[in-house]
Amino acid sequence: MENRDEFVRVGQVSALLDAHDLYRFYHAGGEETLALRGVSISVNAGEVVAVTGPSGSGKSTLMACLAGLDEPDGGMVRIDGEELSRRSEADRAALRAEKIGMLFQTANLLEHLTVQQNVQLAQRLAKRSGADATRTVLDELGITERARAHPSELSGGELARAGLAVALANHPPVLLADEPTGELDGTNAQRLVTLLRERARAGTAVVVVTHSDDVAAAADRIVNLHDGQVRT
């Protein structure tokens, strides 16, 4: 397995996320929908890539394939040098828990658990639990003072930081964010974008699906999808 200390070799940067020639087909009755048609995306350590495109362009399908939540019909996804595709669901889940942080608009936090308990649950899934590890993540995201609060007791900005703490609970090399600012006001959206940039500077490869021009403008690169293909 490749190590994140080995990014630079022979003058070349190694991608932490590498998806090559992804295809995904869906069948409904006698009709076939081509959700992805040969999509390739590569993201290096320290890079933020925004995925944009109209509704129905394949963004959500792409993110599901990159996270190992869905299996592409063709192509391959590699995370930190390890193949994610063509593996059992149990293997994909284990790799996802260890190497992929996932940030959504609202689904990162379980309502009946406190912020601290949500982070601890994510760490246990990757077998990395421990009080010190939990405190480190909460400190990094500036949410330590709200560690014992439940999601319903948090403000919009606090919810965003708590959700990001769960996504980064195991310091994954890859962070996938699906419309993370969709439910935030302008100020909190900008704060979240700043946090994502900080994670990238720390060496994380960040992919953000967004409809926001401001979020896309903050990325290093933009990948625009249209009808399941990358539009150049």
C-alpha positions in Angstrom: 0.0 0.0 0.0 1.3 3.5 -0.8 2.1 5.8 2.0 1.1 9.5 2.0 4.7 10.4 2.7 5.5 9.1 -0.8 3.6 11.6 -2.8 6.6 12.8 -4.7 8.5 10.1 -6.6 10.7 10.7 -9.7 9.3 14.2 -10.0 5.7 13.0 -10.1 2.8 13.5 -7.7 0.8 10.4 -6.8 -3.0 10.8 -6.8 -4.8 9.9 -3.6 -8.0 9.4 -5.6 -7.9 8.0 -9.1 -11.0 7.0 -11.0 -10.5 5.8 -14.6 -13.1 5.4 -17.3 -16.2 5.0 -15.1 -19.4 3.7 -16.6 -22.7 3.2 -14.8 -26.0 2.0 -16.4 -29.4 1.8 -14.9 -32.3 -0.2 -16.3 -36.0 0.6 -15.7 -38.4 -1.6 -17.7 -37.1 -1.8 -21.2 -35.1 1.5 -21.0 -31.5 2.0 -20.2 -30.1 5.1 -18.6 -26.4 5.9 -19.0 -25.6 7.7 -15.8 -21.8 7.8 -16.3 -20.1 7.5 -19.7 -16.4 7.1 -19.4 -15.7 9.6 -16.6 -12.2 9.9 -15.3 -11.0 12.0 -12.4 -7.8 12.2 -10.5 -7.2 14.2 -7.3 -3.8 14.8 -5.7 -2.9 15.4 -2.1 -3.6 19.0 -1.1 -6.0 19.6 -4.0 -9.6 20.7 -4.0 -11.7 19.6 -7.0 -15.2 20.9 -7.6 -17.7 18.7 -9.5 -20.4 20.8 -11.2 -23.2 20.3 -13.6 -27.0 20.4 -13.9 -29.3 18.1 -12.0 -29.3 14.6 -13.6 -25.8 15.1 -15.0 -24.3 12.2 -13.0 -22.8 14.0 -10.1 -24.4 11.9 -7.3 -23.7 8.7 -9.2 -20.1 9.7 -9.6 -19.8 10.4 -5.8 -21.4 7.1 -5.0 -18.9 5.2 -7.1 -16.0 7.2 -5.7 -17.1 6.3 -2.2 -17.7 2.6 -3.0 -21.4 3.0 -2.2 -22.1 1.9 -5.7 -20.2 -0.3 -8.1 -19.4 1.0 -11.6 -20.3 -1.2 -14.5 -17.0 -0.3 -16.1 -13.8 1.3 -15.0 -11.9 1.4 -11.7 -11.6 3.5 -8.6 -8.4 3.6 -6.5 -8.1 5.3 -3.1 -4.6 5.9 -1.7 -3.2 3.3 -4.0 -5.8 0.6 -3.1 -8.4 -0.7 -5.5 -11.9 0.1 -4.3 -13.9 -1.3 -7.2 -14.5 -5.1 -7.8 -14.4 -5.9 -4.1 -17.0 -7.3 -1.7 -19.3 -4.8 0.0 -17.6 -5.7 3.4 -14.2 -4.9 1.9 -15.4 -1.6 0.4 -17.0 -0.6 3.7 -13.8 -1.3 5.6 -11.7 0.7 3.1 -14.3 3.5 3.1 -14.2 3.7 7.0 -10.5 4.0 7.0 -9.6 6.1 3.9 -12.7 8.1 2.9 -14.4 11.0 4.7 -17.9 11.7 3.6 -19.6 15.1 4.2 -23.3 15.6 3.3 -25.7 18.5 3.9 -27.4 17.0 6.9 -26.8 13.2 7.1 -23.5 13.2 8.9 -24.8 13.3 12.4 -27.1 10.8 14.3 -29.7 12.8 16.2 -29.7 10.6 19.3 -25.9 10.9 19.8 -23.9 13.9 21.0 -21.2 15.4 18.7 -18.5 13.5 20.6 -20.4 10.2 20.3 -20.9 10.7 16.6 -17.1 11.2 16.1 -16.4 8.2 18.4 -18.8 6.0 16.4 -17.0 6.9 13.1 -13.7 6.0 14.8 -14.9 2.7 16.1 -16.0 1.7 12.6 -12.4 2.1 11.5 -11.0 0.6 14.7 -9.3 3.9 15.7 -11.3 4.9 18.8 -9.6 6.6 21.7 -10.2 9.7 23.9 -7.1 11.4 22.5 -8.1 10.8 18.9 -11.6 12.2 19.5 -10.3 15.3 21.3 -7.8 16.0 18.5 -10.5 16.0 15.8 -12.9 18.2 17.8 -10.0 20.6 18.6 -9.0 20.8 15.0 -12.6 21.8 13.9 -13.1 24.2 16.8 -16.1 22.3 18.1 -14.7 21.0 21.5 -17.0 23.2 23.6 -20.0 21.6 21.9 -18.8 18.0 22.2 -21.7 17.0 24.6 -24.4 18.8 22.6 -26.9 16.9 20.4 -27.4 18.0 16.7 -30.7 19.7 17.5 -28.9 22.0 20.0 -26.3 23.2 17.4 -26.4 26.3 15.2 -26.0 26.0 11.4 -22.3 26.8 11.6 -21.8 24.4 14.5 -23.6 21.6 12.6 -21.3 22.1 9.6 -18.2 21.8 11.8 -19.6 18.9 13.7 -20.4 17.1 10.4 -16.9 17.8 9.1 -15.5 16.4 12.4 -17.3 13.1 11.7 -16.1 13.0 8.1 -12.5 13.6 9.3 -12.7 11.4 12.4 -10.1 9.0 11.1 -7.9 11.6 9.2 -8.8 10.0 5.8 -6.6 10.8 2.8 -9.7 11.5 0.7 -12.7 13.7 1.6 -15.9 13.6 -0.5 -18.4 16.4 0.1 -21.8 16.4 -1.5 -23.4 19.9 -1.6 -21.9 20.6 1.9 -23.0 24.3 1.9 -26.5 23.8 0.5 -28.2 24.4 3.9 -25.9 27.1 5.1 -26.1 30.9 5.0 -23.4 32.8 3.2 -21.2 33.4 6.2 -21.2 29.8 7.4 -20.8 28.5 3.8 -17.6 30.5 3.5 -16.4 29.3 6.8 -16.9 25.7 5.7 -15.1 26.3 2.5 -12.2 27.7 4.5 -12.1 24.6 6.6 -12.1 22.4 3.5 -9.1 24.4 2.1 -7.3 24.0 5.4 -7.8 20.2 5.2 -6.4 20.3 1.7 -3.3 22.2 2.9 -2.8 19.4 5.5 -2.6 16.9 2.6 -6.1 15.7 2.1 -7.6 15.2 -1.4 -10.9 17.0 -1.5 -13.8 16.5 -4.0 -16.8 18.8 -3.6 -20.1 18.4 -5.6 -21.7 21.8 -5.7 -24.1 24.1 -7.4 -22.5 27.1 -5.8 -20.4 29.4 -8.0 -18.6 30.6 -4.9 -17.6 27.1 -3.8 -16.5 26.2 -7.3 -14.4 29.3 -7.5 -12.5 28.3 -4.3 -11.5 25.0 -5.9 -8.2 24.3 -7.6 -10.0 22.6 -10.5 -13.5 22.3 -11.8 -14.8 19.1 -13.4 -18.1 19.8 -15.2 -20.4 16.9 -15.9 -23.1 16.9 -18.6 -25.2 13.8 -19.5 -22.8 11.5 -17.7 -19.6 12.8 -19.4 -16.9 15.3 -18.5 -17.5 18.5 -20.6 -14.3 20.3 -21.5 
